[in-house]
Amino acid sequence: MKFDDVIAFRKEQLVAERIKNSPNPLVLYGAANCAESLYQTIVPFGRSPSAVFVDDPFYTDGTEFHGVGVRRFADVARSLKH
């Protein structure tokens, strides 16, 4: 294994630990391949998205992503304000 591969693997581990231990809501952008990849990465760490949002032109009422309603960014931002 090359040094760069070891560094990349370690960075991935650190990011995964931060996601796992974060008390913050986890919000995904998009509901296509990239979001699916992120979803598959976080699930083994016991996390699921608190919200999923898409850009307004792609928003369709009633769409879900793994059981989470897909919303507009403004709606998600408003719901997460303290």
Buried (B, 14 or more C-beta within 10 A) or exposed (E): EEEEEEEEEEEEEEEBEEBEEEEEEBBBBBBEEEBBEBBEBBEEBEBEBBBBBBEEEEBEEEBEBBEBEBBBBEEBEEEEEE
